[in-house]
Structures are given as structure tokens and as C-alpha cells.
Amino acid sequence: MLSYDELTSPERELWDAFPEGRHVDLRTGVPEDDRVCEGGQWGPGRTVRAAVIVALLQGANTAQPGAVACLRLAGARISGHLNLAGTQIAHAFWLGDCWFEEGVDLSGASTQSIAIVGSRVPGVEAGLIRIEGRLDLRRSRLESGSVSPYHRRVTALSLINAHVSGAVNLNGADITAPGEWAVSAGGLVAEGGLYCVDGFVAHGEVRLMGAQLPGGLHMRGALLEHPGRRGVALALDNAVASTLDFSDGFSADGTVRLRGARVSDLTFEGAVLNGPPDGHGPSLEAVLMQAVDFDFTLARPPSGIVDLRGAQVSYLHDSNHSWPDVVELDGFVYGSINADEAAEADDEAGERREAVGRRHSVARRVEWIRRSPGYNPQPYEQLASWYRKAGHDDEARRVLLAKQRHRRRTLPPAARVWGHLLDATVGYGYRPWLAGVWLLALTLLGRLSFGAHSPTPVKQGEGTPFQPLVYTLDLLIPIGGLGQRTAWYWSNDSLQWLAYLLIALGWVLTTAVIAGVTRTLQKN
């Protein structure tokens, strides 16, 4: 136990101020002398031992009647290891513009609000902490410390399975663990949300797997670089949040992973997704993600793959800057798509409207689907379903026709030939009017060709008079008969072969029409 006589002058000042919650400021007021980055050079007049802070927070100097004890210290050099692991801290504490010689250990502690603001700390270990209030690390520089006992990895800030009833504030913080884990907060519960704005920078992976963030995750304008060993900049696997805000210049030099995440509002408006520095790996991996509103209007196209397999969103917002060359869309389900008109027109002002029914909408969406590797029918069916729900059946048929043409590329040669025939004749059943065009053209051809010559009757003096138009229709219609085909034949070989050709084409057209109509009816 520390005695008062052992304390230095700044420690005594802090000791005396603690029971009344008074603020102790050791700063000189001279900017050059108060720079935290040079706090290692501060002398004894600004040095407070970590053991003194621990003793006060554990009740070494009780509060005065009518006062609320609180530790408030600014501009100090904290020497030694601030170890509060597993303790019950009854008092809030605030440390501002301090330079820590060693890391801070709050693992397993229970406390009220904690603030370490504008300070330099070589690692904060706060796994399993319980805070009835907020955790404030604004403008602090947290550097990679020792290996965390929870996951055996070097981490600058550990909040594994921590529970904070208020907000976790990392605004303006610089958290550094290049190539390692800058933030490890799997299982974090931050009821008031997690705030990483106002110039927040993370050098290393930010891990929030399974985090519960009712107040949301706010990373507007944040910079994530020097990702972990697997190229991941931000991992939010299976996280649950009201809002994930990656807008206004948010930049990630690594994969943003939202695998299985559930969120109400997800926005990447104006964000930059560069993907892993080595070029291997996706820019966004959102497999099985669920979101109500998904705004993916990026500042520029992502550098790596966007993987949305199995994801479900109610409202998708995109622009011509949203998609890279490769997009995984198999199993992706959406209720509506809204396109950013301003971005598409390269204009500064515009509005977002549902993309259905707009000029070039189908062609643009089909091109989007074909960025997915290989052939998968589900993206086409999903897009067609969206068009049908919006009342645009023509666009839906165009999408399904594009699906059949894409599928045709995967078939054996014989099946591809049949596919080309179905496409040319009836558009796979989605353009049945093509059969009418073919029949009209062939009827005209037969009428002109046969009308210019006289056929020979099969039986002299019997049969109906020759009618070129009726004769041609009799050849083209394979079922039934009009009495012309069996009553006349041609001595001219060319015309006789034309008659055979029309019979064959009649069968082909009829078969194609039946196959196409059957497919359409089955889809309906």
C-alpha cells in the first residue's frame, strides 16, 4: 500500500484532488512542450506512477462527504503498467493528453465510464470488461502492445466480449498494429454504438465478428490500411447492427467482410474499396448478409471482387461506379433497385429512382449479371422477378431470353444448334411473334415462286383448282390439310425441292413454337 510520504509532487496533487473529483492539469500551456508524441521526455514534474492511479481507483483515498470521487488527469507521463484487470472500479476516470510508458490492462474489470483522450498508449487490453457508461478513446494513438491472452495475437485495442452500456468513441483515434489486429472486438456489445469518424485511422485489421451494435457502427471518412495477414481490413462476420456507415470518403486497403451480418441500414456512399494490397481477394465479401437498405454508390469501382452470394436486401442503391469486373451474384435476393441518376450522368446533382423501366435498364442489368463467373440461373430469375413485380413484363422476358442465351454457351454442340434455332424462330418462347414473321416470309416466298409457274395435277381432271397461296399454306401447316399438297406436284425440280423445304420448315417452326410456348407456360 502506498503511503502519502512516498508520493511525488504531481502524485500528491492527484491524490488530494481525487476525493473531490477535481481536475489535475500538468500541461505547461506551451504547445511545443505539450506534444504528446514527445511525452517520453517529460520529467519528474509531469510523471505519475501507474500504481498511484490503481490505488486511487481501488479506494485508497475515500471520497469526502458531499463530493463524488473521480480521477481526472491531463498532460502526465504515466510510468509503469496500469493494471486494473479483474477489478471492481467504483469511480469514473478521465486521462487526457497523457503519455503511457506501458500498456493498459482492463480485462475483466467492471467500471463506470472510462476516458483516455488524446493520449499515446502502447496497447489497451479490455477483453470481458463491463462498463456502465461509455468508453472514450478519442484522438488517442494506440500502438501494438503485447500478445493478447485471449487470442495469442498482437493487438493494439482488445475489446473481446466486452459490454458497454453507452457508446465506444474512437473518433480521431490512430490505432496501429500493421499486419496484425489493430482492433480485436469479437462479441463486443456496444449499446450506444461504435464511432470511428473525424479522421479515424487503423493500421491493421479491425475485427468485430459477432458484435452487437444497436447504436450502429459509424466509420464516415475512416481510413483502414495495412490489413491483417489474410488481407482483411474490416471483419464484421455475423455482426448485428442498426447502421453500418462507411460513407463520405471511407477507404479500405483490404477486404471488407460482412459475412452473415444483419443490418438495417448499410451505406458505402462515396466510399473507396481498394481490396487487398497484393490484389488477391475481394474488396467486399458479404456472403449471406441481410440488410434492409444497402447503398453501394461508391466513389469509384472497387479494385477487387464484390461477393454477394446468398445475400438478401430489401432496397439496393447503385450507380455506374458500384461494380468491378467480377461480381458474385448467385443467390443474391433484392426487393428493389434504385439507380443514382447523377452518377450515371456524371453530373453533380440528381436523384435516385427505381431503375425499372428506364432507358437501357435491361441491357445494363444483364451486363451486371454477366460479370458473375460462369452461368448461374438465379441472378436472371431474380432480376426478371423484380421486373414482373414492378409490372414490366416485357423487360422480364428480355432478361429470361438473355438467361437462355447465356445458358446456351454451356451446352453441347448439338444442343447449342437447337438453341440457336429456338432463338431465331421464337426467341425461346419469349418472342413468339418471330414465328409469325417467319411464316409470313415463307408464305410470301411460296406465293411468288409457285404463282409464276403451273404445276402438274396428280390425277388429270380431279382435285381443286390450283391456288398458290393455299398451296403454300398447305405445305407449311403440318397438321391437317387443305387439299392442295396432295393434288399437285412439280415437274420443275427446283420448285419441287422448294415444296419439300417448306414442309420441313413448317415442321420445325411448329415444333419450335410448341417448345417455346410450353416453356413460357411452365415459367408462368
TACORPE-V109336 format. One record per residue. N is the residue number from 1. RES is the residue in three letters. SS is DSSP state (A for helix, B for strand, O for the rest). PHI is phi in degrees with one decimal (999 if undefined). OMEGA is omega as a letter, one per 30 degrees, with the letter a starting at -180 (none if undefined). Layout:
# TACORPE-V109336
[[N,RES,SS,PHI,OMEGA] [N,RES,SS,PHI,OMEGA]]
This chain:
# TACORPE-V109336
[[1,MET,O,999,a] [2,LEU,O,-73.3,l] [3,SER,O,-105.7,a] [4,TYR,A,-60.8,a] [5,ASP,A,-68.2,a] [6,GLU,A,-82.5,a] [7,LEU,O,-78.2,l] [8,THR,O,-80.5,a] [9,SER,A,-59.9,l] [10,PRO,A,-66.8,l] [11,GLU,A,-69.8,l] [12,ARG,A,-64.7,l] [13,GLU,A,-61.0,l] [14,LEU,A,-67.5,a] [15,TRP,A,-60.5,a] [16,ASP,A,-72.4,a] [17,ALA,A,-79.7,a] [18,PHE,A,-58.9,a] [19,PRO,O,-59.3,a] [20,GLU,O,-100.7,l] [21,GLY,O,71.7,a] [22,ARG,O,-75.7,a] [23,HIS,B,-87.5,l] [24,VAL,B,-110.5,a] [25,ASP,B,-118.0,a] [26,LEU,O,-98.0,l] [27,ARG,O,-72.0,a] [28,THR,O,-87.4,a] [29,GLY,O,90.3,l] [30,VAL,O,-97.4,a] [31,PRO,O,-53.8,a] [32,GLU,O,-65.0,a] [33,ASP,O,-88.1,a] [34,ASP,O,-104.8,l] [35,ARG,O,-66.1,a] [36,VAL,A,-64.6,a] [37,CYS,A,-61.4,l] [38,GLU,A,-107.9,a] [39,GLY,A,-64.5,l] [40,GLY,A,-64.1,a] [41,GLN,A,-96.5,l] [42,TRP,O,-67.0,a] [43,GLY,O,-88.4,a] [44,PRO,A,-60.1,a] [45,GLY,A,-68.3,l] [46,ARG,A,-126.8,a] [47,THR,B,-106.9,l] [48,VAL,B,-126.8,l] [49,ARG,B,-72.3,l] [50,ALA,A,-61.0,a] [51,ALA,A,-62.5,l] [52,VAL,A,-68.0,l] [53,ILE,A,-63.3,l] [54,VAL,A,-61.3,a] [55,ALA,A,-62.1,l] [56,LEU,A,-64.3,a] [57,LEU,A,-69.2,l] [58,GLN,O,-97.8,l] [59,GLY,O,94.3,a] [60,ALA,O,-67.2,a] [61,ASN,O,-131.0,a] [62,THR,O,-68.4,a] [63,ALA,O,-70.7,l] [64,GLN,O,-81.6,l] [65,PRO,O,-56.4,l] [66,GLY,O,83.7,l] [67,ALA,O,-124.4,l] [68,VAL,O,-112.0,a] [69,ALA,O,-67.6,a] [70,CYS,O,-161.0,l] [71,LEU,B,-97.6,a] [72,ARG,B,-133.5,a] [73,LEU,B,-137.7,l] [74,ALA,B,-133.6,l] [75,GLY,O,72.0,a] [76,ALA,O,-107.4,l] [77,ARG,B,-96.0,a] [78,ILE,B,-97.1,a] [79,SER,B,-95.5,a] [80,GLY,O,87.1,a] [81,HIS,O,-94.4,l] [82,LEU,B,-81.7,a] [83,ASN,B,-109.7,l] [84,LEU,O,-120.5,a] [85,ALA,O,-61.6,l] [86,GLY,O,74.4,a] [87,THR,O,-89.5,l] [88,GLN,B,-97.9,a] [89,ILE,O,-96.8,a] [90,ALA,O,-88.4,a] [91,HIS,O,-124.8,l] [92,ALA,O,-73.0,l] [93,PHE,B,-140.6,a] [94,TRP,B,-132.4,l] [95,LEU,B,-124.1,a] [96,GLY,B,-122.5,l] [97,ASP,O,53.1,l] [98,CYS,O,-104.3,l] [99,TRP,B,-116.6,a] [100,PHE,B,-95.0,l] [101,GLU,O,-72.7,l] [102,GLU,O,-130.6,a] [103,GLY,O,-73.1,l] [104,VAL,B,-114.9,a] [105,ASP,B,-115.5,l] [106,LEU,O,-118.1,a] [107,SER,O,-62.7,l] [108,GLY,O,72.7,a] [109,ALA,O,-80.1,l] [110,SER,B,-124.7,a] [111,THR,B,-156.7,l] [112,GLN,O,-92.7,a] [113,SER,O,-61.6,l] [114,ILE,B,-125.3,l] [115,ALA,B,-134.9,l] [116,ILE,B,-125.5,a] [117,VAL,B,-108.8,l] [118,GLY,O,61.7,a] [119,SER,O,-112.4,l] [120,ARG,B,-109.4,a] [121,VAL,B,-134.0,l] [122,PRO,O,-81.7,l] [123,GLY,O,104.1,l] [124,VAL,B,-122.7,l] [125,GLU,B,-104.5,a] [126,ALA,O,-134.0,l] [127,GLY,O,-63.3,l] [128,LEU,O,66.3,l] [129,ILE,O,-69.3,l] [130,ARG,B,-122.5,a] [131,ILE,B,-119.8,l] [132,GLU,O,-90.8,a] [133,GLY,O,157.6,a] [134,ARG,O,-125.3,l] [135,LEU,B,-114.2,a] [136,ASP,B,-116.7,l] [137,LEU,O,-122.0,a] [138,ARG,O,-55.1,l] [139,ARG,O,59.1,l] [140,SER,O,-85.8,l] [141,ARG,B,-107.8,a] [142,LEU,B,-105.4,a] [143,GLU,B,-105.4,a] [144,SER,O,-60.2,a] [145,GLY,O,-104.8,a] [146,SER,O,-80.3,l] [147,VAL,B,-68.5,a] [148,SER,O,-70.4,l] [149,PRO,O,-69.5,a] [150,TYR,O,-86.9,a] [151,HIS,O,-144.1,l] [152,ARG,O,58.9,l] [153,ARG,O,-130.4,l] [154,VAL,B,-68.1,a] [155,THR,B,-140.7,l] [156,ALA,B,-85.9,l] [157,LEU,B,-139.1,l] [158,SER,B,-113.8,l] [159,LEU,O,-131.5,a] [160,ILE,O,-63.2,l] [161,ASN,O,54.6,l] [162,ALA,O,-76.8,l] [163,HIS,B,-130.4,a] [164,VAL,B,-122.3,a] [165,SER,O,-73.2,l] [166,GLY,O,-103.7,a] [167,ALA,O,-97.7,l] [168,VAL,B,-103.3,a] [169,ASN,B,-108.8,l] [170,LEU,O,-115.8,a] [171,ASN,O,-58.3,l] [172,GLY,O,73.8,a] [173,ALA,O,-76.1,l] [174,ASP,B,-122.5,a] [175,ILE,B,-111.4,a] [176,THR,B,-123.3,l] [177,ALA,B,-155.8,a] [178,PRO,B,-54.6,l] [179,GLY,B,77.1,l] [180,GLU,B,-117.9,a] [181,TRP,B,-106.5,l] [182,ALA,B,-66.2,l] [183,VAL,B,-128.9,l] [184,SER,B,-119.9,a] [185,ALA,O,-136.9,l] [186,GLY,O,-63.0,a] [187,GLY,O,78.7,l] [188,LEU,O,-62.1,l] [189,VAL,B,-115.8,l] [190,ALA,B,-121.1,a] [191,GLU,O,-63.7,l] [192,GLY,O,-90.1,l] [193,GLY,O,100.7,l] [194,LEU,B,-121.3,a] [195,TYR,B,-114.8,a] [196,CYS,O,-133.5,a] [197,VAL,O,-119.5,l] [198,ASP,O,56.2,l] [199,GLY,O,89.9,l] [200,PHE,O,-62.3,l] [201,VAL,B,-133.6,l] [202,ALA,B,-124.6,l] [203,HIS,B,-101.9,a] [204,GLY,B,129.2,a] [205,GLU,B,-76.2,l] [206,VAL,B,-104.3,a] [207,ARG,B,-113.7,a] [208,LEU,O,-132.2,a] [209,MET,O,-62.7,l] [210,GLY,O,70.6,a] [211,ALA,O,-69.2,l] [212,GLN,B,-115.4,a] [213,LEU,B,-128.0,l] [214,PRO,O,-58.6,l] [215,GLY,O,-88.8,l] [216,GLY,O,91.0,l] [217,LEU,B,-115.9,a] [218,HIS,B,-117.0,a] [219,MET,O,-129.4,l] [220,ARG,O,-61.1,l] [221,GLY,O,72.7,a] [222,ALA,O,-71.4,l] [223,LEU,B,-121.9,l] [224,LEU,B,-117.1,a] [225,GLU,B,-141.0,a] [226,HIS,O,49.0,a] [227,PRO,O,-66.0,l] [228,GLY,O,-67.9,a] [229,ARG,O,-63.7,l] [230,ARG,O,-95.4,l] [231,GLY,O,80.1,a] [232,VAL,B,-93.0,l] [233,ALA,B,-90.6,a] [234,LEU,B,-143.0,a] [235,ALA,B,-119.0,l] [236,LEU,O,-124.9,a] [237,ASP,O,-57.7,l] [238,ASN,O,59.5,l] [239,ALA,O,-75.7,l] [240,VAL,B,-124.4,a] [241,ALA,B,-148.7,l] [242,SER,B,-76.1,a] [243,THR,B,-144.9,l] [244,LEU,B,-122.3,a] [245,ASP,B,-109.5,l] [246,PHE,O,-117.9,a] [247,SER,O,-116.0,l] [248,ASP,O,53.4,l] [249,GLY,O,90.8,l] [250,PHE,O,-52.7,a] [251,SER,B,-136.7,a] [252,ALA,B,-127.5,l] [253,ASP,O,-94.3,a] [254,GLY,O,167.6,a] [255,THR,B,-72.4,l] [256,VAL,B,-97.2,a] [257,ARG,B,-112.7,a] [258,LEU,O,-122.0,a] [259,ARG,O,-62.8,l] [260,GLY,O,73.3,a] [261,ALA,O,-71.1,l] [262,ARG,B,-124.2,a] [263,VAL,B,-148.2,l] [264,SER,B,-81.2,a] [265,ASP,B,-121.2,l] [266,LEU,B,-124.0,a] [267,THR,B,-131.7,l] [268,PHE,O,-120.5,a] [269,GLU,O,-60.8,l] [270,GLY,O,75.2,a] [271,ALA,O,-85.6,l] [272,VAL,B,-125.7,l] [273,LEU,B,-113.0,a] [274,ASN,O,-86.8,a] [275,GLY,O,74.7,a] [276,PRO,O,-59.5,a] [277,PRO,O,-59.3,a] [278,ASP,O,-81.7,l] [279,GLY,O,80.9,l] [280,HIS,O,-106.6,a] [281,GLY,O,117.7,a] [282,PRO,O,-77.3,l] [283,SER,O,-77.8,l] [284,LEU,B,-135.0,l] [285,GLU,B,-118.8,a] [286,ALA,O,-127.6,l] [287,VAL,O,-62.4,l] [288,LEU,O,63.8,l] [289,MET,O,-68.2,l] [290,GLN,B,-125.8,a] [291,ALA,B,-145.7,l] [292,VAL,B,-80.2,a] [293,ASP,B,-121.9,a] [294,PHE,B,-121.9,l] [295,ASP,B,-97.9,a] [296,PHE,O,-119.0,l] [297,THR,O,-90.1,a] [298,LEU,O,-74.0,l] [299,ALA,O,-72.5,l] [300,ARG,O,-155.5,a] [301,PRO,O,-58.6,l] [302,PRO,O,-62.8,l] [303,SER,O,-80.3,a] [304,GLY,O,-116.1,a] [305,ILE,O,-65.1,l] [306,VAL,B,-109.8,a] [307,ASP,B,-110.7,a] [308,LEU,O,-117.7,a] [309,ARG,O,-61.7,l] [310,GLY,O,74.7,a] [311,ALA,O,-75.6,l] [312,GLN,B,-133.4,l] [313,VAL,B,-135.0,l] [314,SER,B,-84.0,a] [315,TYR,B,-130.4,l] [316,LEU,B,-109.9,l] [317,HIS,B,-114.4,l] [318,ASP,B,-143.9,l] [319,SER,O,-150.9,l] [320,ASN,O,-75.6,l] [321,HIS,O,-100.4,a] [322,SER,O,-85.3,a] [323,TRP,O,-118.0,l] [324,PRO,O,-81.3,a] [325,ASP,O,-69.4,a] [326,VAL,O,-123.8,l] [327,VAL,B,-132.6,l] [328,GLU,B,-89.6,a] [329,LEU,O,-122.1,a] [330,ASP,O,-64.1,a] [331,GLY,O,86.8,l] [332,PHE,O,-74.3,a] [333,VAL,B,-121.3,l] [334,TYR,B,-141.5,l] [335,GLY,B,-94.3,a] [336,SER,B,-157.8,l] [337,ILE,B,-121.6,l] [338,ASN,B,-117.8,a] [339,ALA,B,-99.3,l] [340,ASP,B,-81.8,a] [341,GLU,A,-65.0,a] [342,ALA,A,-64.1,a] [343,ALA,A,-66.6,a] [344,GLU,A,-68.8,a] [345,ALA,O,-95.7,a] [346,ASP,O,54.3,a] [347,ASP,O,-111.6,a] [348,GLU,O,-87.4,a] [349,ALA,O,-129.5,l] [350,GLY,O,177.6,l] [351,GLU,O,-134.8,l] [352,ARG,B,-99.8,l] [353,ARG,B,-133.2,l] [354,GLU,B,-59.9,a] [355,ALA,O,-73.2,a] [356,VAL,O,-65.1,l] [357,GLY,O,81.1,a] [358,ARG,O,-86.8,a] [359,ARG,O,-60.6,l] [360,HIS,O,63.7,a] [361,SER,A,-60.2,a] [362,VAL,A,-64.7,a] [363,ALA,A,-59.9,a] [364,ARG,A,-67.1,a] [365,ARG,A,-71.3,l] [366,VAL,A,-65.1,l] [367,GLU,A,-62.5,l] [368,TRP,A,-62.6,a] [369,ILE,A,-63.5,a] [370,ARG,O,-75.2,l] [371,ARG,O,-77.2,l] [372,SER,O,-78.1,a] [373,PRO,O,-63.0,l] [374,GLY,O,70.8,l] [375,TYR,O,-112.1,l] [376,ASN,O,-133.7,a] [377,PRO,A,-72.0,a] [378,GLN,A,-58.7,l] [379,PRO,A,-58.1,l] [380,TYR,A,-68.0,a] [381,GLU,A,-63.1,l] [382,GLN,A,-64.1,a] [383,LEU,A,-64.8,l] [384,ALA,A,-63.9,l] [385,SER,A,-62.3,l] [386,TRP,A,-65.0,l] [387,TYR,A,-62.6,a] [388,ARG,A,-63.6,l] [389,LYS,A,-62.4,l] [390,ALA,O,-84.1,l] [391,GLY,O,84.9,a] [392,HIS,O,-110.2,a] [393,ASP,A,-67.3,a] [394,ASP,A,-62.4,l] [395,GLU,A,-64.3,l] [396,ALA,A,-61.5,l] [397,ARG,A,-65.2,l] [398,ARG,A,-64.0,l] [399,VAL,A,-66.1,a] [400,LEU,A,-68.0,l] [401,LEU,A,-64.7,l] [402,ALA,A,-63.0,l] [403,LYS,A,-61.4,a] [404,GLN,A,-63.9,l] [405,ARG,A,-67.3,l] [406,HIS,A,-67.5,l] [407,ARG,A,-61.1,a] [408,ARG,A,-56.8,a] [409,ARG,O,-65.7,a] [410,THR,O,-92.1,a] [411,LEU,O,-90.3,l] [412,PRO,O,-64.8,a] [413,PRO,A,-53.9,a] [414,ALA,A,-62.4,l] [415,ALA,A,-67.0,l] [416,ARG,A,-66.7,l] [417,VAL,A,-61.6,l] [418,TRP,A,-62.7,l] [419,GLY,A,-63.1,l] [420,HIS,A,-60.4,a] [421,LEU,A,-66.0,l] [422,LEU,A,-63.2,a] [423,ASP,A,-66.0,a] [424,ALA,A,-71.0,a] [425,THR,A,-89.2,a] [426,VAL,A,-130.0,l] [427,GLY,A,57.7,a] [428,TYR,A,55.8,l] [429,GLY,A,89.1,l] [430,TYR,O,-92.0,l] [431,ARG,O,-134.4,a] [432,PRO,O,-62.3,l] [433,TRP,A,-64.0,l] [434,LEU,A,-62.3,l] [435,ALA,A,-62.5,l] [436,GLY,A,-62.9,l] [437,VAL,A,-63.7,l] [438,TRP,A,-62.7,a] [439,LEU,A,-62.5,l] [440,LEU,A,-64.7,a] [441,ALA,A,-64.9,a] [442,LEU,A,-68.7,l] [443,THR,A,-62.6,l] [444,LEU,A,-64.5,l] [445,LEU,A,-61.1,a] [446,GLY,A,-65.4,a] [447,ARG,A,-60.7,a] [448,LEU,A,-70.9,a] [449,SER,A,-70.1,a] [450,PHE,A,-75.4,a] [451,GLY,A,-70.3,a] [452,ALA,O,-87.9,a] [453,HIS,O,-135.9,l] [454,SER,O,-112.1,l] [455,PRO,O,-82.5,l] [456,THR,B,-104.5,l] [457,PRO,B,-70.8,l] [458,VAL,O,-65.6,l] [459,LYS,O,-126.9,a] [460,GLN,O,-63.3,l] [461,GLY,O,77.8,l] [462,GLU,O,-119.8,l] [463,GLY,O,89.2,l] [464,THR,O,-76.9,l] [465,PRO,O,-59.6,a] [466,PHE,O,-71.6,l] [467,GLN,O,-126.3,a] [468,PRO,A,-54.8,a] [469,LEU,A,-67.8,a] [470,VAL,A,-66.0,l] [471,TYR,A,-61.6,l] [472,THR,A,-63.4,l] [473,LEU,A,-63.7,l] [474,ASP,A,-64.8,l] [475,LEU,A,-70.4,a] [476,LEU,A,-78.6,a] [477,ILE,O,-92.6,a] [478,PRO,O,-76.4,a] [479,ILE,O,-104.2,a] [480,GLY,O,77.1,l] [481,GLY,O,-173.2,l] [482,LEU,O,-108.6,l] [483,GLY,O,83.1,a] [484,GLN,O,-93.5,a] [485,ARG,O,-63.9,a] [486,THR,O,-87.3,a] [487,ALA,O,-99.1,a] [488,TRP,B,-136.7,l] [489,TYR,B,-143.2,a] [490,TRP,O,-116.5,l] [491,SER,O,-79.8,l] [492,ASN,O,-80.1,a] [493,ASP,A,-60.5,a] [494,SER,A,-62.0,a] [495,LEU,A,-69.3,l] [496,GLN,A,-65.7,l] [497,TRP,A,-66.7,l] [498,LEU,A,-62.7,l] [499,ALA,A,-63.3,l] [500,TYR,A,-62.3,a] [501,LEU,A,-62.6,l] [502,LEU,A,-64.2,l] [503,ILE,A,-62.8,a] [504,ALA,A,-62.6,l] [505,LEU,A,-64.1,l] [506,GLY,A,-61.5,l] [507,TRP,A,-64.1,a] [508,VAL,A,-61.6,a] [509,LEU,A,-62.0,a] [510,THR,A,-63.4,l] [511,THR,A,-62.7,a] [512,ALA,A,-63.6,l] [513,VAL,A,-62.5,a] [514,ILE,A,-62.7,a] [515,ALA,A,-64.3,a] [516,GLY,A,-67.2,l] [517,VAL,A,-65.0,l] [518,THR,A,-60.8,l] [519,ARG,A,-62.4,l] [520,THR,A,-63.3,l] [521,LEU,A,-64.4,l] [522,GLN,A,-63.6,l] [523,LYS,A,-64.0,l] [524,ASN,O,-67.1,none]]
